[in-house]
Structure formats: structure tokens, C-alpha cells
Amino acid sequence: MPADHPPPQSEAAREARDRRRRRENFLADLAEAQRLRERVAPRRARMARLRQQQLLRTFFY
């Protein structure tokens, strides 16, 4: 195999690592946005939390 082409496994591993990094960044940004939303609109955030809790209480497993 030529030296300028990495083996396919390393390409797949690099893609998986990049995907995990992008997902981690996305989830961190999402959590930050939720915290900001709670600070800016506390009543709306509280109502959203109550709706989520009610949804989880009424969900049948």
C-alpha cells in the first residue's frame, strides 16, 4: 500500500473521532443555550420543565 494513502481503518477511525467531537461540541452548545434560555425567560423555562416532567410521568414503558 502506498505511503500517501492511510489504511481504511484509520480513515474510519478519524471520521468516528471527528463525529464524536462534533457531537460533543453540539451537546455543549445545546446545554449552554438551555441555561441561557432559563436565565433570560425563567417562567417559560419553568413551564417547559413542568411539561417535560408531566410527559415523562404519563409515558407508559
C-alpha distance matrix in Angstrom:
0.0 3.8 6.5 8.7 7.4 8.5 8.1 10.9 13.3 13.6 14.3 16.9 18.3 18.8 20.5 22.7 23.6 24.6 26.5 28.4 29.2 30.5 32.5 33.9 35.0 36.6 38.5 39.7 40.9 42.6 44.4 45.5 46.8 48.7 50.3 51.3 52.8 54.8 56.2 57.1 58.5 59.6 61.8 59.1 56.6 59.1 59.8 56.1 55.8 58.9 57.6 54.3 56.3 58.5 55.6 54.1 57.5 58.0 54.6 54.8 52.1
3.8 0.0 3.8 5.6 5.8 8.2 9.4 12.4 15.0 14.4 14.7 17.9 19.1 18.8 20.7 23.3 23.8 24.3 26.6 28.6 28.9 30.2 32.6 33.9 34.6 36.3 38.4 39.4 40.4 42.3 44.2 45.0 46.3 48.5 50.0 50.7 52.3 54.5 55.7 56.4 58.0 59.3 61.6 59.0 56.5 59.2 60.0 56.4 56.2 59.4 58.1 54.9 57.0 59.4 56.5 55.1 58.7 59.3 55.9 56.4 53.8
6.5 3.8 0.0 3.8 5.6 7.0 9.3 12.7 14.6 13.1 13.9 17.3 17.9 17.2 19.6 22.1 22.0 22.6 25.3 27.0 27.0 28.5 31.0 32.0 32.6 34.6 36.7 37.4 38.5 40.6 42.3 43.0 44.5 46.7 48.0 48.7 50.5 52.6 53.6 54.4 56.2 57.4 59.9 57.4 54.9 57.6 58.6 55.0 54.7 58.1 57.0 53.8 55.8 58.3 55.6 54.2 57.7 58.5 55.3 55.9 53.3
8.7 5.6 3.8 0.0 3.8 6.5 9.7 12.3 14.7 12.9 12.6 16.3 17.2 15.8 17.8 20.8 20.8 20.7 23.4 25.5 25.2 26.3 29.1 30.3 30.5 32.4 34.8 35.5 36.2 38.4 40.4 40.8 42.1 44.5 45.9 46.4 48.2 50.4 51.4 52.0 53.8 55.2 57.7 55.1 52.7 55.6 56.5 52.9 52.9 56.2 55.1 52.0 54.2 56.7 54.0 52.8 56.4 57.1 54.0 54.8 52.4
7.4 5.8 5.6 3.8 0.0 3.8 6.5 8.6 11.4 10.1 9.5 13.0 14.4 13.6 15.2 18.1 18.6 18.7 21.1 23.3 23.5 24.5 27.0 28.4 29.0 30.5 32.8 33.9 34.7 36.6 38.6 39.4 40.6 42.8 44.4 45.1 46.6 48.8 50.0 50.7 52.3 53.6 55.9 53.2 50.8 53.6 54.3 50.7 50.6 53.9 52.6 49.5 51.7 54.0 51.2 49.9 53.5 54.1 50.9 51.6 49.1
8.5 8.2 7.0 6.5 3.8 0.0 3.8 6.4 8.2 6.5 6.9 10.3 11.1 10.7 12.8 15.2 15.6 16.3 18.7 20.5 20.9 22.3 24.6 25.8 26.7 28.4 30.4 31.4 32.6 34.4 36.2 37.2 38.6 40.6 42.1 43.0 44.6 46.6 47.9 48.8 50.3 51.4 53.7 51.2 48.6 51.2 52.1 48.5 48.2 51.4 50.2 47.0 49.0 51.5 48.7 47.3 50.8 51.6 48.3 49.0 46.4
8.1 9.4 9.3 9.7 6.5 3.8 0.0 3.8 5.5 5.7 6.8 9.1 10.2 11.1 12.9 14.7 15.7 17.0 18.8 20.4 21.5 23.0 24.8 26.1 27.5 29.0 30.7 32.0 33.5 34.9 36.6 38.0 39.4 41.0 42.7 43.9 45.3 47.1 48.7 49.6 51.0 51.9 54.0 51.4 48.8 51.2 52.0 48.3 47.9 51.0 49.7 46.4 48.3 50.6 47.8 46.2 49.6 50.3 46.9 47.3 44.5
10.9 12.4 12.7 12.3 8.6 6.4 3.8 0.0 3.8 5.5 5.1 6.3 8.6 9.9 10.6 12.3 14.2 15.3 16.5 18.4 19.9 21.0 22.5 24.3 25.8 26.8 28.5 30.2 31.5 32.7 34.6 36.1 37.3 38.8 40.7 41.9 43.1 44.9 46.7 47.6 48.7 49.6 51.6 48.9 46.3 48.8 49.3 45.6 45.3 48.2 46.8 43.5 45.5 47.7 44.7 43.2 46.7 47.2 43.7 44.1 41.4
13.3 15.0 14.6 14.7 11.4 8.2 5.5 3.8 0.0 3.8 5.4 5.1 6.0 8.5 9.8 10.4 12.1 14.1 15.1 16.4 18.2 19.8 20.8 22.3 24.2 25.5 26.7 28.4 30.1 31.2 32.7 34.4 35.8 37.1 38.8 40.4 41.6 43.2 45.0 46.2 47.2 47.9 49.9 47.3 44.6 46.9 47.5 43.9 43.3 46.2 45.0 41.6 43.3 45.6 42.8 41.0 44.4 45.1 41.7 41.9 39.1
13.6 14.4 13.1 12.9 10.1 6.5 5.7 5.5 3.8 0.0 3.8 5.4 4.9 6.0 8.5 9.7 10.2 12.0 13.9 15.1 16.2 18.1 19.6 20.7 22.3 24.0 25.4 26.7 28.3 29.8 31.3 32.7 34.2 35.8 37.3 38.7 40.1 41.8 43.4 44.5 45.9 46.6 48.9 46.4 43.6 46.0 46.9 43.3 42.7 45.9 44.8 41.4 43.3 45.8 43.1 41.4 44.8 45.7 42.5 43.0 40.4
14.3 14.7 13.9 12.6 9.5 6.9 6.8 5.1 5.4 3.8 0.0 3.8 5.4 5.1 6.2 8.6 9.8 10.5 12.2 14.2 15.2 16.4 18.2 19.8 21.0 22.3 24.2 25.7 26.9 28.3 30.2 31.5 32.7 34.4 36.2 37.3 38.6 40.6 42.1 43.0 44.3 45.3 47.4 44.8 42.2 44.8 45.5 41.8 41.6 44.7 43.5 40.2 42.3 44.7 41.9 40.5 44.1 44.7 41.5 42.2 39.8
16.9 17.9 17.3 16.3 13.0 10.3 9.1 6.3 5.1 5.4 3.8 0.0 3.8 5.4 5.1 6.1 8.5 9.8 10.4 12.2 14.1 15.2 16.3 18.2 19.9 20.8 22.3 24.2 25.6 26.6 28.4 30.1 31.2 32.6 34.5 35.9 37.0 38.8 40.6 41.6 42.6 43.4 45.4 42.7 40.1 42.5 43.1 39.4 39.0 42.0 40.7 37.4 39.4 41.6 38.7 37.3 40.8 41.4 38.1 38.7 36.2
18.3 19.1 17.9 17.2 14.4 11.1 10.2 8.6 6.0 4.9 5.4 3.8 0.0 3.8 5.4 5.1 6.1 8.6 9.8 10.5 12.2 14.2 15.2 16.3 18.3 19.8 20.9 22.4 24.3 25.5 26.8 28.5 30.1 31.4 33.0 34.5 35.9 37.4 39.1 40.4 41.5 42.2 44.3 41.9 39.0 41.3 42.2 38.6 37.9 41.0 40.0 36.6 38.4 40.9 38.2 36.5 40.0 40.9 37.7 38.4 35.8
18.8 18.8 17.2 15.8 13.6 10.7 11.1 9.9 8.5 6.0 5.1 5.4 3.8 0.0 3.8 5.4 5.0 6.1 8.5 9.8 10.4 12.2 14.1 15.2 16.4 18.2 19.9 21.0 22.5 24.1 25.7 26.9 28.4 30.1 31.6 32.8 34.4 36.2 37.6 38.7 40.1 41.0 43.3 40.8 38.1 40.6 41.6 38.0 37.6 40.9 39.9 36.7 38.7 41.3 38.7 37.2 40.8 41.8 38.8 39.8 37.4
20.5 20.7 19.6 17.8 15.2 12.8 12.9 10.6 9.8 8.5 6.2 5.1 5.4 3.8 0.0 3.8 5.4 5.1 6.0 8.6 9.8 10.4 12.1 14.1 15.2 16.2 18.1 19.8 20.9 22.2 24.2 25.6 26.6 28.3 30.2 31.3 32.5 34.5 36.1 37.0 38.2 39.2 41.3 38.6 36.1 38.7 39.4 35.7 35.5 38.7 37.5 34.3 36.5 38.9 36.2 35.0 38.6 39.4 36.3 37.4 35.2
22.7 23.3 22.1 20.8 18.1 15.2 14.7 12.3 10.4 9.7 8.6 6.1 5.1 5.4 3.8 0.0 3.8 5.5 5.0 6.2 8.6 9.9 10.4 12.1 14.2 15.1 16.3 18.2 19.8 20.7 22.4 24.2 25.5 26.7 28.5 30.1 31.2 32.8 34.7 35.8 36.8 37.5 39.5 37.0 34.2 36.6 37.4 33.7 33.2 36.3 35.2 31.9 33.8 36.3 33.6 32.1 35.7 36.5 33.4 34.4 32.0
23.6 23.8 22.0 20.8 18.6 15.6 15.7 14.2 12.1 10.2 9.8 8.5 6.1 5.0 5.4 3.8 0.0 3.8 5.4 5.1 6.2 8.7 9.8 10.5 12.3 14.2 15.3 16.5 18.4 19.8 21.1 22.5 24.3 25.7 27.1 28.6 30.1 31.7 33.2 34.5 35.8 36.5 38.8 36.5 33.6 36.0 37.1 33.6 32.9 36.3 35.5 32.1 34.0 36.7 34.4 32.8 36.3 37.6 34.7 35.8 33.5
24.6 24.3 22.6 20.7 18.7 16.3 17.0 15.3 14.1 12.0 10.5 9.8 8.6 6.1 5.1 5.5 3.8 0.0 3.8 5.4 5.0 6.1 8.5 9.7 10.5 12.2 14.2 15.3 16.4 18.1 19.9 21.0 22.4 24.2 25.8 26.8 28.3 30.3 31.7 32.6 34.1 35.1 37.4 35.0 32.3 35.0 36.0 32.5 32.3 35.7 34.7 31.6 33.9 36.5 34.1 32.9 36.6 37.7 34.9 36.4 34.4
26.5 26.6 25.3 23.4 21.1 18.7 18.8 16.5 15.1 13.9 12.2 10.4 9.8 8.5 6.0 5.0 5.4 3.8 0.0 3.8 5.4 5.1 6.1 8.5 9.9 10.4 12.2 14.1 15.3 16.2 18.2 19.8 20.8 22.3 24.3 25.5 26.6 28.5 30.3 31.2 32.2 33.2 35.3 32.6 30.0 32.6 33.4 29.8 29.6 32.9 31.7 28.6 30.9 33.3 30.8 29.7 33.4 34.3 31.4 32.9 31.0
28.4 28.6 27.0 25.5 23.3 20.5 20.4 18.4 16.4 15.1 14.2 12.2 10.5 9.8 8.6 6.2 5.1 5.4 3.8 0.0 3.8 5.5 5.0 6.0 8.6 9.7 10.4 12.1 14.1 15.0 16.3 18.2 19.7 20.9 22.5 24.2 25.4 26.9 28.7 30.0 31.1 31.7 33.9 31.5 28.6 30.9 32.0 28.5 27.8 31.1 30.3 27.0 29.0 31.7 29.4 27.9 31.5 32.8 30.0 31.5 29.4
29.2 28.9 27.0 25.2 23.5 20.9 21.5 19.9 18.2 16.2 15.2 14.1 12.2 10.4 9.8 8.6 6.2 5.0 5.4 3.8 0.0 3.8 5.4 5.1 6.2 8.6 9.9 10.6 12.3 14.1 15.4 16.5 18.3 20.0 21.2 22.5 24.2 25.9 27.2 28.5 30.0 30.7 33.2 31.0 28.2 30.7 32.1 28.7 28.2 31.7 31.2 28.0 30.1 33.0 30.9 29.6 33.2 34.7 32.2 34.0 32.2
30.5 30.2 28.5 26.3 24.5 22.3 23.0 21.0 19.8 18.1 16.4 15.2 14.2 12.2 10.4 9.9 8.7 6.1 5.1 5.5 3.8 0.0 3.8 5.4 5.1 6.1 8.6 9.9 10.5 12.1 14.2 15.3 16.3 18.3 20.0 20.9 22.3 24.3 25.8 26.6 28.0 29.1 31.4 29.0 26.4 29.2 30.3 26.8 26.8 30.3 29.4 26.5 29.0 31.6 29.4 28.6 32.3 33.5 31.1 33.0 31.6
32.5 32.6 31.0 29.1 27.0 24.6 24.8 22.5 20.8 19.6 18.2 16.3 15.2 14.1 12.1 10.4 9.8 8.5 6.1 5.0 5.4 3.8 0.0 3.8 5.4 5.0 6.1 8.5 9.8 10.3 12.2 14.1 15.1 16.3 18.3 19.8 20.8 22.5 24.4 25.4 26.4 27.2 29.3 26.8 24.1 26.7 27.6 24.0 23.8 27.2 26.3 23.2 25.5 28.2 25.9 24.9 28.6 29.8 27.4 29.3 27.8
33.9 33.9 32.0 30.3 28.4 25.8 26.1 24.3 22.3 20.7 19.8 18.2 16.3 15.2 14.1 12.1 10.5 9.7 8.5 6.0 5.1 5.4 3.8 0.0 3.8 5.4 5.2 6.1 8.6 9.8 10.6 12.3 14.2 15.4 16.6 18.3 19.9 21.2 22.8 24.3 25.6 26.1 28.5 26.4 23.4 25.8 27.3 23.9 23.2 26.8 26.4 23.3 25.3 28.3 26.5 25.2 28.7 30.4 28.2 30.2 28.6
35.0 34.6 32.6 30.5 29.0 26.7 27.5 25.8 24.2 22.3 21.0 19.9 18.3 16.4 15.2 14.2 12.3 10.5 9.9 8.6 6.2 5.1 5.4 3.8 0.0 3.8 5.5 5.1 6.1 8.5 9.9 10.5 12.2 14.2 15.4 16.4 18.2 20.0 21.2 22.3 24.0 24.9 27.5 25.4 22.7 25.5 27.0 23.8 23.5 27.2 26.9 24.1 26.4 29.3 27.6 26.8 30.4 32.0 30.0 32.4 31.2
36.6 36.3 34.6 32.4 30.5 28.4 29.0 26.8 25.5 24.0 22.3 20.8 19.8 18.2 16.2 15.1 14.2 12.2 10.4 9.7 8.6 6.1 5.0 5.4 3.8 0.0 3.8 5.5 5.1 6.1 8.6 9.8 10.4 12.3 14.3 15.2 16.3 18.4 20.0 20.8 22.0 23.1 25.4 22.9 20.3 23.3 24.4 21.0 21.1 24.7 24.0 21.4 24.0 26.7 24.8 24.3 27.9 29.2 27.3 29.8 28.9
38.5 38.4 36.7 34.8 32.8 30.4 30.7 28.5 26.7 25.4 24.2 22.3 20.9 19.9 18.1 16.3 15.3 14.2 12.2 10.4 9.9 8.6 6.1 5.2 5.5 3.8 0.0 3.8 5.4 4.9 6.1 8.5 9.7 10.5 12.3 14.1 15.1 16.5 18.5 19.8 20.7 21.2 23.5 21.3 18.3 20.9 22.2 18.8 18.4 22.0 21.6 18.7 20.9 23.9 22.2 21.3 24.9 26.5 24.6 27.1 26.1
39.7 39.4 37.4 35.5 33.9 31.4 32.0 30.2 28.4 26.7 25.7 24.2 22.4 21.0 19.8 18.2 16.5 15.3 14.1 12.1 10.6 9.9 8.5 6.1 5.1 5.5 3.8 0.0 3.8 5.4 5.2 6.2 8.6 9.9 10.7 12.3 14.2 15.5 16.7 18.3 19.9 20.4 23.1 21.3 18.3 20.9 22.7 19.7 19.1 22.9 23.0 20.3 22.3 25.5 24.3 23.4 26.8 28.8 27.3 29.9 29.0
40.9 40.4 38.5 36.2 34.7 32.6 33.5 31.5 30.1 28.3 26.9 25.6 24.3 22.5 20.9 19.8 18.4 16.4 15.3 14.1 12.3 10.5 9.8 8.6 6.1 5.1 5.4 3.8 0.0 3.8 5.5 5.0 6.1 8.6 9.9 10.4 12.1 14.2 15.3 16.2 17.9 19.1 21.7 19.7 17.1 20.2 21.8 18.9 19.0 22.8 22.6 20.4 22.9 25.8 24.6 24.3 27.7 29.4 28.0 30.9 30.4
42.6 42.3 40.6 38.4 36.6 34.4 34.9 32.7 31.2 29.8 28.3 26.6 25.5 24.1 22.2 20.7 19.8 18.1 16.2 15.0 14.1 12.1 10.3 9.8 8.5 6.1 4.9 5.4 3.8 0.0 3.8 5.4 5.1 6.2 8.7 9.8 10.4 12.4 14.3 15.2 16.1 17.1 19.3 17.0 14.3 17.4 18.6 15.4 15.7 19.4 19.0 16.8 19.4 22.2 20.8 20.7 24.1 25.7 24.4 27.4 27.1
44.4 44.2 42.3 40.4 38.6 36.2 36.6 34.6 32.7 31.3 30.2 28.4 26.8 25.7 24.2 22.4 21.1 19.9 18.2 16.3 15.4 14.2 12.2 10.6 9.9 8.6 6.1 5.2 5.5 3.8 0.0 3.8 5.4 5.1 6.3 8.6 9.8 10.6 12.5 14.3 15.3 15.5 18.0 16.3 13.1 15.7 17.6 14.7 14.1 17.9 18.3 15.9 18.0 21.1 20.3 19.8 23.0 25.0 24.0 27.0 26.7
45.5 45.0 43.0 40.8 39.4 37.2 38.0 36.1 34.4 32.7 31.5 30.1 28.5 26.9 25.6 24.2 22.5 21.0 19.8 18.2 16.5 15.3 14.1 12.3 10.5 9.8 8.5 6.2 5.0 5.4 3.8 0.0 3.8 5.4 5.2 6.2 8.6 9.9 10.7 12.3 14.1 14.8 17.9 16.4 13.6 16.5 18.7 16.3 16.1 19.8 20.4 18.6 20.6 23.8 23.2 23.0 26.0 28.1 27.4 30.5 30.3
46.8 46.3 44.5 42.1 40.6 38.6 39.4 37.3 35.8 34.2 32.7 31.2 30.1 28.4 26.6 25.5 24.3 22.4 20.8 19.7 18.3 16.3 15.1 14.2 12.2 10.4 9.7 8.6 6.1 5.1 5.4 3.8 0.0 3.8 5.5 5.0 6.1 8.6 9.9 10.3 11.8 13.2 15.9 13.9 11.6 15.0 16.7 14.2 14.9 18.5 18.7 17.3 19.8 22.5 21.9 22.2 25.3 27.0 26.4 29.8 30.0
48.7 48.5 46.7 44.5 42.8 40.6 41.0 38.8 37.1 35.8 34.4 32.6 31.4 30.1 28.3 26.7 25.7 24.2 22.3 20.9 20.0 18.3 16.3 15.4 14.2 12.3 10.5 9.9 8.6 6.2 5.1 5.4 3.8 0.0 3.8 5.4 5.0 6.2 8.7 9.9 10.3 10.9 13.3 11.4 8.5 11.6 13.4 10.9 11.1 14.9 15.3 13.8 16.2 19.0 18.6 18.9 21.8 23.7 23.3 26.7 27.1
50.3 50.0 48.0 45.9 44.4 42.1 42.7 40.7 38.8 37.3 36.2 34.5 33.0 31.6 30.2 28.5 27.1 25.8 24.3 22.5 21.2 20.0 18.3 16.6 15.4 14.3 12.3 10.7 9.9 8.7 6.3 5.2 5.5 3.8 0.0 3.8 5.4 5.1 6.3 8.7 10.0 9.9 13.1 12.3 9.2 11.8 14.4 12.7 12.3 15.9 17.1 15.9 17.6 20.6 20.8 20.8 23.4 25.7 25.6 29.0 29.3
51.3 50.7 48.7 46.4 45.1 43.0 43.9 41.9 40.4 38.7 37.3 35.9 34.5 32.8 31.3 30.1 28.6 26.8 25.5 24.2 22.5 20.9 19.8 18.3 16.4 15.2 14.1 12.3 10.4 9.8 8.6 6.2 5.0 5.4 3.8 0.0 3.8 5.4 5.1 6.1 8.5 9.6 12.9 12.1 10.0 13.0 15.4 14.0 14.5 17.9 18.9 18.1 20.2 22.9 23.1 23.6 26.2 28.2 28.2 31.7 32.2
52.8 52.3 50.5 48.2 46.6 44.6 45.3 43.1 41.6 40.1 38.6 37.0 35.9 34.4 32.5 31.2 30.1 28.3 26.6 25.4 24.2 22.3 20.8 19.9 18.2 16.3 15.1 14.2 12.1 10.4 9.8 8.6 6.1 5.0 5.4 3.8 0.0 3.8 5.4 5.1 5.8 7.5 10.1 8.6 6.9 10.4 12.2 10.8 12.0 15.2 15.8 15.6 17.9 20.2 20.4 21.4 23.9 25.6 25.9 29.5 30.4
54.8 54.5 52.6 50.4 48.8 46.6 47.1 44.9 43.2 41.8 40.6 38.8 37.4 36.2 34.5 32.8 31.7 30.3 28.5 26.9 25.9 24.3 22.5 21.2 20.0 18.4 16.5 15.5 14.2 12.4 10.6 9.9 8.6 6.2 5.1 5.4 3.8 0.0 3.8 5.6 5.4 4.9 8.1 7.7 5.1 7.7 10.4 9.7 10.0 13.0 14.5 14.4 16.0 18.5 19.3 20.0 22.1 24.2 24.9 28.5 29.4
56.2 55.7 53.6 51.4 50.0 47.9 48.7 46.7 45.0 43.4 42.1 40.6 39.1 37.6 36.1 34.7 33.2 31.7 30.3 28.7 27.2 25.8 24.4 22.8 21.2 20.0 18.5 16.7 15.3 14.3 12.5 10.7 9.9 8.7 6.3 5.1 5.4 3.8 0.0 3.8 5.8 5.7 9.5 10.0 8.4 10.5 13.4 13.3 13.5 16.3 18.1 18.1 19.5 22.1 23.1 23.7 25.7 27.9 28.6 32.2 33.1
57.1 56.4 54.4 52.0 50.7 48.8 49.6 47.6 46.2 44.5 43.0 41.6 40.4 38.7 37.0 35.8 34.5 32.6 31.2 30.0 28.5 26.6 25.4 24.3 22.3 20.8 19.8 18.3 16.2 15.2 14.3 12.3 10.3 9.9 8.7 6.1 5.1 5.6 3.8 0.0 3.8 6.2 9.1 9.2 8.9 11.5 13.6 13.6 14.8 17.4 18.6 19.1 21.0 23.1 23.9 25.1 27.1 28.9 29.7 33.4 34.5
58.5 58.0 56.2 53.8 52.3 50.3 51.0 48.7 47.2 45.9 44.3 42.6 41.5 40.1 38.2 36.8 35.8 34.1 32.2 31.1 30.0 28.0 26.4 25.6 24.0 22.0 20.7 19.9 17.9 16.1 15.3 14.1 11.8 10.3 10.0 8.5 5.8 5.4 5.8 3.8 0.0 3.8 5.7 5.5 6.2 8.6 10.2 10.7 12.3 14.4 15.5 16.5 18.5 20.1 21.1 22.7 24.4 26.0 27.1 30.9 32.4
59.6 59.3 57.4 55.2 53.6 51.4 51.9 49.6 47.9 46.6 45.3 43.4 42.2 41.0 39.2 37.5 36.5 35.1 33.2 31.7 30.7 29.1 27.2 26.1 24.9 23.1 21.2 20.4 19.1 17.1 15.5 14.8 13.2 10.9 9.9 9.6 7.5 4.9 5.7 6.2 3.8 0.0 3.8 5.5 5.0 6.0 8.6 9.7 10.4 12.2 14.1 15.2 16.4 18.2 19.8 21.0 22.4 24.4 25.7 29.4 30.9
61.8 61.6 59.9 57.7 55.9 53.7 54.0 51.6 49.9 48.9 47.4 45.4 44.3 43.3 41.3 39.5 38.8 37.4 35.3 33.9 33.2 31.4 29.3 28.5 27.5 25.4 23.5 23.1 21.7 19.3 18.0 17.9 15.9 13.3 13.1 12.9 10.1 8.1 9.5 9.1 5.7 3.8 0.0 3.8 5.4 5.1 6.2 8.6 9.9 10.6 12.3 14.2 15.4 16.5 18.3 20.0 21.0 22.7 24.4 28.1 30.0
59.1 59.0 57.4 55.1 53.2 51.2 51.4 48.9 47.3 46.4 44.8 42.7 41.9 40.8 38.6 37.0 36.5 35.0 32.6 31.5 31.0 29.0 26.8 26.4 25.4 22.9 21.3 21.3 19.7 17.0 16.3 16.4 13.9 11.4 12.3 12.1 8.6 7.7 10.0 9.2 5.5 5.5 3.8 0.0 3.8 5.5 5.1 6.2 8.7 9.9 10.5 12.3 14.3 15.3 16.4 18.4 19.9 21.2 22.5 26.3 28.2
56.6 56.5 54.9 52.7 50.8 48.6 48.8 46.3 44.6 43.6 42.2 40.1 39.0 38.1 36.1 34.2 33.6 32.3 30.0 28.6 28.2 26.4 24.1 23.4 22.7 20.3 18.3 18.3 17.1 14.3 13.1 13.6 11.6 8.5 9.2 10.0 6.9 5.1 8.4 8.9 6.2 5.0 5.4 3.8 0.0 3.8 5.4 5.0 6.2 8.7 9.8 10.5 12.3 14.2 15.2 16.5 18.3 20.1 21.1 24.8 26.3
59.1 59.2 57.6 55.6 53.6 51.2 51.2 48.8 46.9 46.0 44.8 42.5 41.3 40.6 38.7 36.6 36.0 35.0 32.6 30.9 30.7 29.2 26.7 25.8 25.5 23.3 20.9 20.9 20.2 17.4 15.7 16.5 15.0 11.6 11.8 13.0 10.4 7.7 10.5 11.5 8.6 6.0 5.1 5.5 3.8 0.0 3.8 5.4 5.1 6.2 8.7 9.9 10.6 12.3 14.2 15.4 16.5 18.5 20.1 23.7 25.4
59.8 60.0 58.6 56.5 54.3 52.1 52.0 49.3 47.5 46.9 45.5 43.1 42.2 41.6 39.4 37.4 37.1 36.0 33.4 32.0 32.1 30.3 27.6 27.3 27.0 24.4 22.2 22.7 21.8 18.6 17.6 18.7 16.7 13.4 14.4 15.4 12.2 10.4 13.4 13.6 10.2 8.6 6.2 5.1 5.4 3.8 0.0 3.8 5.4 5.0 6.1 8.6 9.8 10.4 12.2 14.2 15.2 16.5 18.3 22.0 24.2
56.1 56.4 55.0 52.9 50.7 48.5 48.3 45.6 43.9 43.3 41.8 39.4 38.6 38.0 35.7 33.7 33.6 32.5 29.8 28.5 28.7 26.8 24.0 23.9 23.8 21.0 18.8 19.7 18.9 15.4 14.7 16.3 14.2 10.9 12.7 14.0 10.8 9.7 13.3 13.6 10.7 9.7 8.6 6.2 5.0 5.4 3.8 0.0 3.8 5.4 5.1 6.2 8.6 9.8 10.5 12.3 14.2 15.5 16.5 20.3 22.1
55.8 56.2 54.7 52.9 50.6 48.2 47.9 45.3 43.3 42.7 41.6 39.0 37.9 37.6 35.5 33.2 32.9 32.3 29.6 27.8 28.2 26.8 23.8 23.2 23.5 21.1 18.4 19.1 19.0 15.7 14.1 16.1 14.9 11.1 12.3 14.5 12.0 10.0 13.5 14.8 12.3 10.4 9.9 8.7 6.2 5.1 5.4 3.8 0.0 3.8 5.5 5.1 6.2 8.6 9.8 10.6 12.3 14.4 15.4 19.1 20.5
58.9 59.4 58.1 56.2 53.9 51.4 51.0 48.2 46.2 45.9 44.7 42.0 41.0 40.9 38.7 36.3 36.3 35.7 32.9 31.1 31.7 30.3 27.2 26.8 27.2 24.7 22.0 22.9 22.8 19.4 17.9 19.8 18.5 14.9 15.9 17.9 15.2 13.0 16.3 17.4 14.4 12.2 10.6 9.9 8.7 6.2 5.0 5.4 3.8 0.0 3.8 5.4 5.1 6.1 8.5 9.9 10.4 12.3 14.3 17.9 19.9
57.6 58.1 57.0 55.1 52.6 50.2 49.7 46.8 45.0 44.8 43.5 40.7 40.0 39.9 37.5 35.2 35.5 34.7 31.7 30.3 31.2 29.4 26.3 26.4 26.9 24.0 21.6 23.0 22.6 19.0 18.3 20.4 18.7 15.3 17.1 18.9 15.8 14.5 18.1 18.6 15.5 14.1 12.3 10.5 9.8 8.7 6.1 5.1 5.5 3.8 0.0 3.8 5.5 5.1 6.1 8.6 9.8 10.7 12.3 16.0 18.3
54.3 54.9 53.8 52.0 49.5 47.0 46.4 43.5 41.6 41.4 40.2 37.4 36.6 36.7 34.3 31.9 32.1 31.6 28.6 27.0 28.0 26.5 23.2 23.3 24.1 21.4 18.7 20.3 20.4 16.8 15.9 18.6 17.3 13.8 15.9 18.1 15.6 14.4 18.1 19.1 16.5 15.2 14.2 12.3 10.5 9.9 8.6 6.2 5.1 5.4 3.8 0.0 3.8 5.4 5.0 6.2 8.6 10.0 10.6 14.3 15.9
56.3 57.0 55.8 54.2 51.7 49.0 48.3 45.5 43.3 43.3 42.3 39.4 38.4 38.7 36.5 33.8 34.0 33.9 30.9 29.0 30.1 29.0 25.5 25.3 26.4 24.0 20.9 22.3 22.9 19.4 18.0 20.6 19.8 16.2 17.6 20.2 17.9 16.0 19.5 21.0 18.5 16.4 15.4 14.3 12.3 10.6 9.8 8.6 6.2 5.1 5.5 3.8 0.0 3.8 5.4 5.1 6.1 8.7 10.0 13.4 15.1
58.5 59.4 58.3 56.7 54.0 51.5 50.6 47.7 45.6 45.8 44.7 41.6 40.9 41.3 38.9 36.3 36.7 36.5 33.3 31.7 33.0 31.6 28.2 28.3 29.3 26.7 23.9 25.5 25.8 22.2 21.1 23.8 22.5 19.0 20.6 22.9 20.2 18.5 22.1 23.1 20.1 18.2 16.5 15.3 14.2 12.3 10.4 9.8 8.6 6.1 5.1 5.4 3.8 0.0 3.8 5.4 5.0 6.3 8.6 12.1 14.6
55.6 56.5 55.6 54.0 51.2 48.7 47.8 44.7 42.8 43.1 41.9 38.7 38.2 38.7 36.2 33.6 34.4 34.1 30.8 29.4 30.9 29.4 25.9 26.5 27.6 24.8 22.2 24.3 24.6 20.8 20.3 23.2 21.9 18.6 20.8 23.1 20.4 19.3 23.1 23.9 21.1 19.8 18.3 16.4 15.2 14.2 12.2 10.5 9.8 8.5 6.1 5.0 5.4 3.8 0.0 3.8 5.5 5.3 6.2 10.0 12.3
54.1 55.1 54.2 52.8 49.9 47.3 46.2 43.2 41.0 41.4 40.5 37.3 36.5 37.2 35.0 32.1 32.8 32.9 29.7 27.9 29.6 28.6 24.9 25.2 26.8 24.3 21.3 23.4 24.3 20.7 19.8 23.0 22.2 18.9 20.8 23.6 21.4 20.0 23.7 25.1 22.7 21.0 20.0 18.4 16.5 15.4 14.2 12.3 10.6 9.9 8.6 6.2 5.1 5.4 3.8 0.0 3.8 5.5 5.2 8.6 10.1
57.5 58.7 57.7 56.4 53.5 50.8 49.6 46.7 44.4 44.8 44.1 40.8 40.0 40.8 38.6 35.7 36.3 36.6 33.4 31.5 33.2 32.3 28.6 28.7 30.4 27.9 24.9 26.8 27.7 24.1 23.0 26.0 25.3 21.8 23.4 26.2 23.9 22.1 25.7 27.1 24.4 22.4 21.0 19.9 18.3 16.5 15.2 14.2 12.3 10.4 9.8 8.6 6.1 5.0 5.5 3.8 0.0 3.8 5.7 8.3 10.4
58.0 59.3 58.5 57.1 54.1 51.6 50.3 47.2 45.1 45.7 44.7 41.4 40.9 41.8 39.4 36.5 37.6 37.7 34.3 32.8 34.7 33.5 29.8 30.4 32.0 29.2 26.5 28.8 29.4 25.7 25.0 28.1 27.0 23.7 25.7 28.2 25.6 24.2 27.9 28.9 26.0 24.4 22.7 21.2 20.1 18.5 16.5 15.5 14.4 12.3 10.7 10.0 8.7 6.3 5.3 5.5 3.8 0.0 3.8 6.4 9.6
54.6 55.9 55.3 54.0 50.9 48.3 46.9 43.7 41.7 42.5 41.5 38.1 37.7 38.8 36.3 33.4 34.7 34.9 31.4 30.0 32.2 31.1 27.4 28.2 30.0 27.3 24.6 27.3 28.0 24.4 24.0 27.4 26.4 23.3 25.6 28.2 25.9 24.9 28.6 29.7 27.1 25.7 24.4 22.5 21.1 20.1 18.3 16.5 15.4 14.3 12.3 10.6 10.0 8.6 6.2 5.2 5.7 3.8 0.0 3.8 6.5
54.8 56.4 55.9 54.8 51.6 49.0 47.3 44.1 41.9 43.0 42.2 38.7 38.4 39.8 37.4 34.4 35.8 36.4 32.9 31.5 34.0 33.0 29.3 30.2 32.4 29.8 27.1 29.9 30.9 27.4 27.0 30.5 29.8 26.7 29.0 31.7 29.5 28.5 32.2 33.4 30.9 29.4 28.1 26.3 24.8 23.7 22.0 20.3 19.1 17.9 16.0 14.3 13.4 12.1 10.0 8.6 8.3 6.4 3.8 0.0 3.8
52.1 53.8 53.3 52.4 49.1 46.4 44.5 41.4 39.1 40.4 39.8 36.2 35.8 37.4 35.2 32.0 33.5 34.4 31.0 29.4 32.2 31.6 27.8 28.6 31.2 28.9 26.1 29.0 30.4 27.1 26.7 30.3 30.0 27.1 29.3 32.2 30.4 29.4 33.1 34.5 32.4 30.9 30.0 28.2 26.3 25.4 24.2 22.1 20.5 19.9 18.3 15.9 15.1 14.6 12.3 10.1 10.4 9.6 6.5 3.8 0.0
